[in-house]
Amino acid sequence: MDEGLDYDTVSGYLLTLSAVLSEAIEDNLIPVNPALHAGKILKRPKKLEEGELEIFTPEEERDFLRTVKEHRACFYPMALLFFRTGMRAGEVLGLHRKDLDFRARTIHVCRNWTHGQPAWDTQEWQGPEG
């Protein structure tokens, strides 16, 4: 997990690996499943204590948004989106115009950027309507 993968990602990989190895046992390919009790090795990281996570106060949010609007107006919609929706940076960066439904006042989060790359198949993407 030191390479940037979070606990839930690693846990999902281990569950998949354990399922595959259990099938291998049933097929008499291996005698034991070494991933069966991986929870003994993989420990959930400690949760943040209250007060450890710094959240903007309403005044800080207002000042930040005002400053962005005054000095980097092109980033204002993105900054406002962060504050109003709680979306992650990769989700905001993955948005396309067709993801926004102004009539229904909804945003379809269908793509994500990760490690500076789109984390979706850019050839197959058709938008929220399919």
C-alpha positions, 0 to 999 in steps of 0.5 A: 500500500506504500505505492499509493493504493488505498486499503479498499483497492488492495482489499478488493484485489485480495478478495479476487485473488482469494476467489481464484485460488479457492477455485484452484484448490477445488480443481486440485491445482494447489493444496492451500489458499495463501490469500484466504486469511489475508486480513491478518496481514492487511490492516485497515489504516487508522481513521482520522480523529476529529479535528485532524481533517482541516475543513474550510470555514464558511468565511474561508470558503467565501474568501477563497472563492472571491480570490479565485474569481478576482485573480483566476476567473477561469478556475472559478466554476471548478472551485465552486464545483469542489465546494458545492458538490464535494467531488474529487479532483479527478472526477471534476477533471473528467467532466464533459458538458454532456455530463451536466443536466441543468434542467434536472440540476444534476451532474453525471460523474462517469469518468475520473482522472488518476495519475494525470491520465484519463481512467476511462476508455476514451474510445468507447465513452458515449456519455451518460445517455449511453 
